[in-house]
């Protein structure tokens, strides 16, 4: 028998470490994130970024992901930025040493806009694996959103310069060339950068565009020349940020398209560009509507005016769901997204899924309700071909036929305050209706104080009212919108309620559809913009107008 031996564990030469992704978040528009960036964010354990970058990427991370506080990096000078850079290095390394998957998100592109080099070197020194996900660089993305192509058909040379670190040699090279110069600087230093180029040989009448808050709905662009930029910004009353270092991208050159920007400005000329639009609905209900408003350049702000609660007596709903499974109904009609949600929750409570709808015809009152059913796994058999309402649904609903319909009963789960239009119409068509309260609607809690103040003080440019109840409830919980706010209503009944509350209706949807309502508001914004341009006036948002100014009504 060989003697027993004990061995001492040998420490690993390679300590357990995590992984770091240096990720370019783009200039500000969340839509510019790459697919690879979204994938990396979805798998992150720790997200490290400056506050303004967190706003761009946070929607793509999992709930509960750690976001340690990072000191804002000072972009003005390398010396001033050293403490912040060290702070970022320490946070990245600490998380990676703990075996975490770290995403270090950086504005623009990591290799061009950020100070990620030192952080990458620190990872390399400790053998921590890392990768780089490029992003849209500010010097490229911002001019594109400002409508300033950097090259013409002749293929002009393009030079990029960071005015915050450029020396005399750099200015001299650019000043003596005819290349288009893309200058990264700050609002308080843009005139100084223009002066450097003139001193280095560029003509004072060389076209120049200046853009702040590029790719966001706060973007503003001014056309000037190297010699007039200071005066143009002064006349426009452009104020720098509190710290005086608001980032700016300036494009300089005869062969850039700065002179044709008015014709090429596709982003800032969107019909509702920069408008803050109040949507009195929950985020779930307003998702597609808010996306549509964003496509017009608006900034939607959802404020729920009703809250949904279970029925006071759930037995009726329970019997109806059991009847659905046992074959009691020929049809089930959904008149809202909330009705779909109520039935779905009951199904989950009983361990059922969409297969329980087998053999039952399903109707939806409109596109949003139909989309909610499809998400549940149910394709509706009937959606109104015309008006998306109870009346529109009745127009397409087939009458009861004892030959073709083995069952004459319809299950109608709905709100406690729903109208009787659909019930009466179905009975007239020969159907028996189980009219069941699936949920109750109650007035929502008031929104935060700053939102209430914005509503009453004219901080919103427009509000979309999608029903009479949204008018009554919004006024009840937040107060009456200011008279400079554009009021848009989904139909005559809603408009009448708005007028009864002292509101002047500016926009009336041509059809009772939330998407047609948004289109009507966009048409209003387009007409308003065109009128301002034709009059030679600066295009402003409604909230920027003087209180009490008269507005034009469109329908």
C-alpha positions in Angstrom: 0.0 0.0 0.0 1.5 3.3 -1.0 1.6 6.0 1.6 -1.2 8.6 1.7 -0.2 12.0 0.4 -1.9 15.3 0.8 -1.6 18.0 -1.8 -1.9 21.7 -1.4 -4.0 23.5 -4.0 -1.9 25.6 -6.3 -3.3 29.0 -7.0 -4.3 29.6 -10.6 -1.9 31.7 -12.6 -4.8 33.1 -14.5 -7.3 34.6 -12.0 -11.0 34.4 -12.7 -12.0 37.5 -14.6 -15.0 38.9 -16.4 -15.3 40.5 -19.8 -15.5 44.1 -20.9 -17.3 45.5 -24.0 -16.3 49.0 -25.0 -19.5 50.1 -26.7 -20.2 53.1 -29.0 -23.6 54.5 -28.1 -23.7 57.0 -31.0 -24.3 60.8 -30.8 -27.6 60.7 -28.9 -30.4 59.1 -31.0 -31.1 55.6 -29.4 -32.1 54.4 -32.9 -28.4 54.6 -34.0 -27.3 51.8 -31.7 -26.0 48.9 -33.8 -27.5 45.4 -33.5 -24.3 44.2 -31.9 -24.5 46.9 -29.3 -28.1 45.9 -28.4 -26.9 42.3 -28.0 -24.1 43.3 -25.7 -26.3 45.4 -23.6 -28.8 42.6 -23.2 -26.2 40.3 -21.7 -24.5 42.8 -19.5 -24.1 42.3 -15.7 -22.7 45.8 -15.1 -23.3 49.0 -17.2 -20.9 51.9 -16.8 -21.6 55.2 -18.6 -21.9 58.9 -18.1 -25.5 60.0 -17.3 -26.4 61.3 -20.7 -25.2 58.0 -22.3 -27.3 55.9 -19.8 -30.4 57.6 -21.2 -29.5 56.3 -24.6 -28.8 52.6 -23.7 -30.7 51.8 -20.5 -33.8 50.5 -22.3 -31.8 47.5 -23.7 -30.4 46.2 -20.4 -32.0 43.6 -18.2 -33.8 44.6 -15.1 -31.5 44.7 -12.0 -28.3 45.4 -14.0 -25.9 47.3 -11.9 -25.1 50.9 -13.0 -22.4 52.2 -10.7 -22.2 56.0 -10.4 -19.6 57.4 -12.8 -18.2 60.9 -12.4 -19.1 62.9 -15.6 -16.0 63.0 -17.8 -14.8 66.6 -18.5 -14.4 66.7 -22.3 -12.8 70.2 -22.3 -9.2 69.4 -21.3 -7.2 66.3 -20.8 -5.9 67.5 -17.5 -9.3 68.2 -16.1 -10.6 64.9 -17.3 -7.9 62.8 -15.6 -9.8 62.2 -12.3 -12.9 61.1 -14.2 -10.9 58.8 -16.5 -9.3 57.2 -13.4 -12.8 56.8 -11.9 -14.0 54.9 -15.0 -10.9 52.7 -15.1 -11.4 51.8 -11.4 -15.1 50.9 -11.9 -14.4 48.9 -15.0 -11.6 46.9 -13.5 -13.3 46.3 -10.2 -16.4 44.8 -11.9 -14.3 42.7 -14.4 -12.1 41.3 -11.6 -15.3 40.1 -10.0 -16.1 38.0 -13.0 -18.8 40.3 -14.4 -19.7 41.0 -18.0 -19.1 44.7 -18.1 -20.4 47.1 -20.8 -18.6 50.4 -20.9 -20.8 52.6 -23.0 -19.3 55.7 -24.5 -20.9 58.5 -26.5 -20.2 58.3 -30.2 -17.5 55.8 -31.1 -15.0 54.4 -28.6 -12.0 54.9 -30.9 -12.8 58.4 -32.1 -15.0 60.2 -29.4 -14.1 58.6 -26.1 -11.2 58.3 -23.8 -11.4 54.5 -23.7 -7.7 53.9 -24.6 -6.5 53.9 -20.9 -9.3 51.6 -19.9 -8.5 49.2 -22.7 -4.8 49.2 -21.7 -5.7 48.5 -18.1 -7.7 45.4 -19.2 -4.8 44.2 -21.4 -2.3 44.6 -18.6 -4.4 42.3 -16.4 -5.3 39.8 -19.1 -9.0 40.7 -18.9 -10.6 39.9 -22.3 -12.3 42.8 -24.0 -13.9 43.7 -27.3 -14.9 47.0 -29.0 -18.3 47.6 -30.6 -18.0 50.6 -32.9 -20.7 53.3 -32.8 -21.7 56.1 -35.1 -19.1 58.8 -34.4 -20.5 62.3 -33.6 -18.4 63.9 -36.3 -20.2 61.7 -38.9 -23.7 61.2 -37.4 -24.4 64.9 -36.4 -23.7 66.4 -39.9 -25.9 63.7 -41.4 -28.8 64.6 -39.1 -28.2 68.3 -39.8 -28.6 67.8 -43.5 -24.9 68.6 -44.3 -23.3 65.9 -46.5 -19.6 66.0 -46.0 -18.7 65.2 -49.6 -20.1 66.4 -52.9 -20.1 64.5 -56.2 -16.5 65.4 -56.8 -15.4 63.6 -53.7 -14.1 66.5 -51.6 -11.4 65.7 -49.0 -12.7 65.6 -45.4 -10.6 66.5 -42.3 -11.7 65.9 -38.7 -10.3 68.1 -35.9 -10.9 68.3 -32.2 -10.6 72.0 -31.4 -10.0 71.2 -27.7 -6.7 69.5 -28.4 -5.7 71.0 -31.8 -2.3 72.9 -32.0 -1.1 75.6 -34.3 0.3 73.0 -36.8 -3.1 71.3 -37.0 -5.0 74.6 -37.7 -2.3 75.6 -40.2 -2.7 72.3 -42.2 -6.5 72.6 -42.3 -6.5 76.4 -43.0 -4.2 76.0 -46.0 -6.2 73.2 -47.6 -9.6 73.3 -49.3 -10.9 70.2 -47.5 -14.2 70.1 -45.7 -13.4 70.5 -42.0 -15.5 68.8 -39.3 -14.7 70.5 -36.1 -15.6 69.1 -32.7 -15.7 71.9 -30.2 -18.0 73.6 -27.6 -20.5 76.3 -27.9 -18.5 78.9 -26.0 -15.4 78.1 -28.2 -16.9 77.8 -31.7 -16.2 81.4 -32.6 -12.6 81.0 -31.5 -12.2 77.9 -33.7 -13.6 79.9 -36.6 -11.0 82.6 -35.9 -8.2 80.0 -35.9 -9.2 78.8 -39.4 -9.4 82.4 -40.7 -5.9 83.1 -39.2 -4.6 80.0 -40.8 -5.8 81.0 -44.3 -9.5 80.2 -44.8 -11.6 83.0 -46.2 -14.0 84.7 -43.8 -16.9 84.0 -46.2 -16.3 80.2 -46.1 -19.7 78.5 -45.3 -20.1 77.1 -41.8 -22.8 75.1 -40.1 -23.1 74.8 -36.3 -25.1 72.0 -34.6 -25.9 71.4 -31.0 -27.6 68.4 -29.4 -27.1 66.6 -32.7 -29.3 63.6 -33.6 -31.7 64.3 -30.7 -35.0 66.2 -30.7 -33.2 69.1 -29.1 -31.0 69.5 -32.2 -30.6 73.0 -33.6 -28.4 74.0 -36.5 -27.4 77.5 -37.7 -25.9 78.5 -41.0 -23.2 81.1 -41.0 -19.7 81.8 -42.3 -16.4 81.8 -40.5 -16.6 85.5 -40.2 -20.2 85.8 -39.1 -20.7 82.8 -36.8 -20.3 84.7 -33.6 -22.8 87.3 -34.7 -25.3 84.6 -35.9 -25.2 82.8 -32.6 -25.6 86.1 -30.7 -28.6 87.1 -32.7 -30.2 83.7 -32.2 -29.7 84.2 -28.5 -28.0 80.8 -28.2 -27.1 80.3 -24.6 -24.3 77.8 -23.6 -25.0 75.1 -21.0 -24.5 76.0 -17.4 -20.9 74.8 -17.4 -20.2 76.6 -20.7 -19.1 73.4 -22.5 -22.1 72.3 -24.6 -20.7 70.1 -27.4 -20.9 71.4 -30.9 -20.2 69.9 -34.3 -19.3 72.5 -36.9 -18.8 71.8 -40.6 -16.7 74.2 -42.6 -16.0 74.2 -46.4 -16.9 75.5 -49.8 -17.6 72.0 -51.0 -19.5 70.7 -48.0 -23.3 71.1 -48.5 -23.6 73.7 -45.7 -25.0 76.3 -48.2 -27.8 73.9 -49.3 -28.7 72.8 -45.8 -32.2 74.3 -46.0 -33.1 71.9 -48.8 -31.3 68.9 -47.2 -32.5 69.3 -43.6 -34.6 66.2 -43.3 -34.5 65.8 -39.5 -35.2 69.3 -38.1 -37.9 69.8 -40.7 -40.0 66.8 -39.5 -43.6 68.0 -38.9 -43.5 67.8 -35.1 -39.8 68.2 -34.6 -39.1 68.8 -30.9 -42.8 69.0 -29.9 -43.6 67.6 -26.5 -46.8 65.7 -27.0 -48.9 64.6 -24.0 -50.5 61.2 -24.6 -53.1 60.5 -21.8 -52.6 56.7 -21.9 -50.5 54.1 -20.2 -47.1 53.2 -21.8 -48.6 49.8 -22.8 -51.6 51.3 -24.5 -49.5 54.1 -26.1 -46.6 52.1 -27.5 -47.4 52.2 -31.2 -48.9 55.7 -31.0 -45.7 57.0 -29.3 -43.6 55.3 -31.9 -45.6 57.0 -34.6 -45.2 60.4 -32.9 -41.4 59.9 -32.7 -41.3 59.2 -36.4 -42.7 62.8 -36.8 -39.9 64.1 -34.6 -42.1 64.5 -31.5 -41.2 63.7 -27.9 -44.2 61.7 -26.5 -45.0 61.8 -22.8 -47.4 59.2 -21.6 -49.7 60.1 -18.6 -52.3 57.5 -17.7 -55.6 59.0 -16.9 -57.4 55.8 -15.9 -56.3 52.8 -13.8 -57.6 49.3 -14.5 -58.8 47.1 -11.6 -60.5 43.7 -11.3 -64.3 43.5 -11.2 -65.8 43.7 -7.7 -67.5 40.3 -8.2 -65.2 38.0 -10.2 -67.6 35.0 -10.3 -69.3 36.2 -13.5 -65.9 36.4 -15.3 -64.9 33.0 -14.0 -68.1 31.3 -15.3 -67.7 32.9 -18.7 -64.1 31.7 -19.1 -65.1 28.2 -18.1 -67.9 28.4 -20.6 -65.4 29.5 -23.3 -63.5 26.3 -22.7 -66.6 24.0 -22.6 -68.1 25.3 -25.9 -70.8 27.7 -24.7 -69.9 30.4 -27.2 -69.7 30.8 -30.9 -67.9 34.2 -30.7 -65.9 36.3 -28.3 -65.6 40.0 -29.0 -62.8 42.1 -27.6 -63.4 45.9 -27.5 -60.1 47.0 -25.9 -56.6 46.0 -25.1 -57.6 45.9 -21.5 -60.3 43.3 -22.2 -57.6 41.1 -23.9 -55.4 41.5 -20.9 -58.2 40.6 -18.4 -59.0 37.4 -20.3 -55.4 36.5 -20.7 -54.8 36.9 -16.9 -57.8 34.7 -16.2 -56.4 32.1 -18.6 -53.0 32.1 -16.9 -54.8 31.7 -13.5 -56.4 28.5 -14.8 -53.3 27.3 -16.6 -54.8 27.9 -20.0 -53.2 29.4 -23.2 -54.3 30.5 -26.6 -55.3 26.9 -27.6 -58.4 27.3 -25.6 -59.8 29.6 -28.4 -59.9 26.6 -30.8 -63.2 26.4 -32.5 -64.3 29.9 -31.4 -64.5 32.9 -33.6 -62.7 36.0 -32.3 -63.5 39.6 -33.1 -61.4 42.7 -32.3 -62.7 46.3 -32.4 -59.5 47.7 -33.9 -55.9 47.3 -34.9 -54.4 47.8 -31.5 -56.8 45.2 -29.9 -56.0 42.8 -32.8 -52.3 43.3 -32.2 -52.7 42.5 -28.6 -54.5 39.3 -29.5 -51.8 38.3 -32.0 -49.2 38.8 -29.2 -51.3 36.4 -27.1 -51.2 33.9 -30.0 -54.7 34.4 -31.3 -55.4 35.7 -34.8 -58.8 37.5 -34.9 -61.4 36.4 -37.4 -63.1 39.8 -37.6 -61.7 43.3 -37.5 -63.8 46.2 -38.7 -63.0 47.1 -42.3 -64.1 50.7 -41.8 -64.5 52.6 -38.6 -62.6 51.1 -35.7 -65.4 51.3 -33.1 -68.4 49.3 -31.8 -70.5 50.7 -34.6 -67.8 49.7 -37.2 -67.6 46.2 -35.7 -71.4 45.8 -36.0 -71.4 46.8 -39.7 -69.2 43.8 -40.4 -70.7 41.3 -37.9 -72.8 38.5 -39.5 -76.4 38.0 -38.4 -77.1 34.8 -36.5 -77.9 31.9 -38.9 -79.2 28.7 -37.2 -78.1 26.7 -40.2 -74.4 27.8 -40.1 -74.0 28.8 -36.5 -74.3 25.8 -34.1 -74.3 28.2 -31.1 -76.0 31.5 -30.8 -74.1 33.1 -28.0 -71.4 35.7 -27.8 -69.0 36.3 -24.9 -68.4 40.1 -24.5 -65.7 40.9 -21.8 -65.6 44.6 -21.3 -65.2 47.6 -18.9 -67.8 48.4 -16.3 -68.5 51.8 -17.9 -68.8 50.6 -21.6 -71.7 51.7 -23.7 -74.5 49.4 -24.7 -74.1 50.0 -28.5 -72.5 46.6 -29.2 -74.8 44.6 -27.0 -77.9 46.1 -28.5 -76.6 45.7 -32.0 -75.7 42.0 -31.5 -79.1 41.2 -30.1 -80.7 42.9 -33.1 -78.6 40.6 -35.3 -80.1 37.6 -33.5 -77.3 36.8 -31.1 -77.5 36.1 -27.3 -74.9 38.1 -25.5 -73.1 37.3 -22.2 -72.2 40.9 -21.3 -69.5 40.4 -18.7 -67.6 43.0 -16.6 -64.0 41.9 -17.1 -62.4 45.0 -15.5 -63.2 48.3 -13.9 -61.8 51.6 -14.9 -61.1 54.2 -12.2 -59.4 57.6 -12.3 -55.7 57.3 -12.2 -53.5 59.0 -9.5 -52.3 62.5 -10.4 -49.0 62.6 -12.3 -45.8 64.1 -10.7 -45.8 67.8 -9.8 -43.5 68.8 -12.6 -45.8 67.1 -15.2 -48.9 68.9 -13.7 -47.0 72.2 -13.9 -46.0 71.6 -17.5 -49.7 70.8 -18.4 -51.1 73.9 -16.8 -48.1 76.2 -17.6 -47.8 75.5 -21.4 -44.9 73.2 -21.2 -46.5 70.7 -23.7 -46.9 71.6 -27.3 -49.9 69.3 -27.9 -52.2 66.8 -26.2 -54.0 63.9 -27.9 -57.4 63.2 -26.5 -58.6 59.7 -27.5 -61.9 59.7 -25.7 -64.2 61.9 -23.7 -63.1 60.2 -20.5 -59.4 61.1 -21.2 -60.5 64.8 -21.3 -62.5 64.6 -18.0 -59.9 62.5 -16.2 -56.8 64.5 -17.3 -58.4 67.8 -16.2 -59.5 66.1 -13.0 -56.1 64.8 -12.0 -53.7 67.4 -13.6 -55.7 70.5 -14.5 -56.7 72.2 -17.8 -54.0 72.4 -20.5 -52.6 75.9 -21.1 -54.2 77.8 -24.0 -51.0 77.7 -26.1 -51.2 73.9 -26.2 -52.5 72.4 -29.4 -55.6 70.3 -28.6 -56.2 67.2 -30.8 -59.3 65.1 -30.5 -60.2 61.7 -32.0 -63.8 62.6 -32.8 -66.7 65.0 -32.5 -67.9 63.6 -29.1 -64.4 64.0 -27.6 -64.1 67.5 -29.1 -67.4 68.5 -27.6 -66.2 67.3 -24.2 -63.0 69.3 -24.6 -64.9 72.4 -25.5 -67.2 71.9 -22.5 -64.1 72.0 -20.3 -63.0 75.3 -21.9 -60.5 74.0 -24.4 -60.2 75.2 -28.0 -59.9 72.2 -30.3 -57.3 72.7 -33.0 -57.1 69.3 -34.6 -60.0 66.8 -35.3 -59.1 63.3 -36.6 -60.9 62.5 -39.9 -61.5 59.0 -38.5 -61.9 57.6 -35.0 -58.4 56.0 -35.0 -55.4 57.0 -32.8 -53.1 56.7 -35.7 -55.3 58.9 -37.9 -55.3 61.4 -35.0 -51.5 61.4 -34.9 -51.4 61.9 -38.7 -53.8 64.8 -38.4 -51.6 66.4 -35.7 -48.6 65.9 -38.1 -50.5 67.6 -40.9 -51.3 70.5 -38.5 -47.6 70.8 -37.7 -46.6 70.8 -41.4 -49.1 73.5 -42.2 -47.9 75.6 -39.3 -44.2 75.2 -40.3 -45.0 76.1 -44.0 -46.9 79.2 -42.9 -43.9 80.3 -40.8 -41.4 79.7 -43.6 -43.6 81.5 -46.1 -43.9 84.5 -43.8 -40.2 84.5 -43.3 -40.5 83.8 -39.6 -38.5 81.5 -37.4 -40.2 78.1 -36.9 -41.1 77.7 -33.3 -43.0 75.2 -31.2 -46.4 76.1 -29.8 -45.0 76.1 -26.3 -42.5 78.8 -27.3 -45.3 81.2 -28.3 -46.6 84.0 -26.2 -49.5 83.0 -23.9 -52.9 84.0 -25.3 -51.8 84.1 -29.0 -54.4 83.0 -31.4 -54.2 79.6 -33.1 -55.5 78.3 -36.4 -58.1 75.5 -36.4 -57.6 72.6 -38.8 -59.8 69.5 -39.3 
